[in-house]
Amino acid sequence: MPLEILRRESSAVLTEAELQWAWLDEVLTDAELGSEDAITVEATAFDGWLGAGTPSRRVRLGNDIHHADVRREALRAARERARTREDAR
C-alpha cells in the first residue's frame, strides 16, 4: 500500500486517538490518570462529545481540512470540562 494512501486512510483514527489522550491529560488529575475507572468515564465523555454535532466531529475528522478546527474545539471542551469537574469538588 502506498504511504500516501495509508496516511490518508489512517489520519482520522490517529487524530481521534491523539485528541482523546489530550482530553484525558487536560481533564484528569495526575492521580486520576492512574485510575482505570476515571479514564473510562472520561473516555466515554470524550466519545459522546466527538459524536455530537451535525455533522458529528468524528465525521468531520474524515476530512483533513477539519482536523485543526476539531482539535481547537476539543481543547476548549476539555478545559471547560476540567473547570466544571473542579468546581464540583
N, C-alpha and C positions, 0 to 999 in steps of 0.2 A: 504494500500500500504506500503510495507517495506521501511524504511527510506533510505536504500542504493539506491533503485530504484528511489525514489523521488529526492535524491541528484544528481544522475547521469542524470536524465531527465531534471532537472531544472538548472544545473550548467552553461550551455551555456547562458541561458537567464539572469541569475543573474550576471554572469561575464560581459555580454554586458551592463547591467544597471549600474554596478559599473564603467566600463570604460567610459561610456557616462558621468556620473557625474564627474569623474576625468578630462575628456576633458573640460567640461564646466567650472570647477573650475580653470583649468590651463589657458584657453584661455580668459575667460571673466573677466572684472574688477569687483570689488565688486558692483559698481553701476549697471553694466550691468546684474549682477546676479538677479537683481530685475526687469528686463525688459523681458516681455514675448516675444517681437519681437527678442531681441538679443539671447535669449535662443533658439527660433525656428530656427533662422539662423544657429546657431552652432550645434544644434541637427541634422539639415539637412546635414551640412558639415560632422559631425561625421558619420552619416548613409552612406553617399557616400564613405567615407574613409573605413568604415567597409565592404562595399560591393565590394570594389576594390580588385584586385589580382586574381591569378589563382592558387589554389582555393582561393576564397574570404576569407578575415579574419573572416567573420561571419561563413562560413563553417568550417574553422579551429577551431573555438571555440567549435564546436561539439565534439571535442576530447580533453579531459582534458590535455593531454600531451602538447598541443599547447598554453594553457592559458598564461603561463609566457612569451612566445615569443610575443604573440599578445599584452599583457599588456605593454611590453617594447616598442614595435613598436608604440602603441597608445600614450604613454607618449612622445616619441620623436616627433611624428607628431603633437601633441598638443602644445608642446614647440615651434616647428617651426611655426605653425600657429599663435601662440601668438606673436612671433617675427615679422612675416610678417604683422600682424594687427597693431602692434606698429609702425613699420616703415612707414606704410601707413598713420598714423595720422599726 
